[in-house]
């Protein structure tokens, strides 16, 4: 082997390293971002669900035998509260 061919190989290797450094950095950054996103999603899926709160305070609920009676009771209650206001 000659010194010239060894030098050309070293220069070519360094040149290849320089040219591939930027895409390698971008690929590693994208990989890190994807892994972080996956970790965040895993953490959010394994977190406990918030407690379910009732829509109404139990005192405001209407108990009736059917829908028609419940609608009449609701209308009567609303009219009475509106009249008293």
ChimeraX attribute file (.defattr): number of C-alpha atoms within 10 A of each C-alpha:
attribute: neighborCount
match mode: 1-to-1
recipient: residues
	/A:1	5
	/A:2	6
	/A:3	8
	/A:4	9
	/A:5	10
	/A:6	11
	/A:7	11
	/A:8	11
	/A:9	12
	/A:10	12
	/A:11	12
	/A:12	12
	/A:13	12
	/A:14	12
	/A:15	11
	/A:16	11
	/A:17	12
	/A:18	10
	/A:19	11
	/A:20	11
	/A:21	11
	/A:22	11
	/A:23	10
	/A:24	12
	/A:25	11
	/A:26	11
	/A:27	12
	/A:28	12
	/A:29	12
	/A:30	12
	/A:31	12
	/A:32	12
	/A:33	12
	/A:34	12
	/A:35	12
	/A:36	12
	/A:37	12
	/A:38	12
	/A:39	12
	/A:40	11
	/A:41	12
	/A:42	11
	/A:43	11
	/A:44	11
	/A:45	10
	/A:46	8
	/A:47	9
	/A:48	8
	/A:49	8
	/A:50	6
	/A:51	6
	/A:52	6
	/A:53	7
	/A:54	7
	/A:55	8
	/A:56	8
	/A:57	8
	/A:58	8
	/A:59	6
	/A:60	8
	/A:61	11
	/A:62	12
	/A:63	10
	/A:64	12
	/A:65	7
	/A:66	8
	/A:67	10
	/A:68	10
	/A:69	13
	/A:70	15
	/A:71	13
	/A:72	12
	/A:73	15
	/A:74	14
	/A:75	12
	/A:76	12
	/A:77	13
	/A:78	12
	/A:79	12
	/A:80	11
	/A:81	10
	/A:82	9
	/A:83	8
	/A:84	7
	/A:85	6
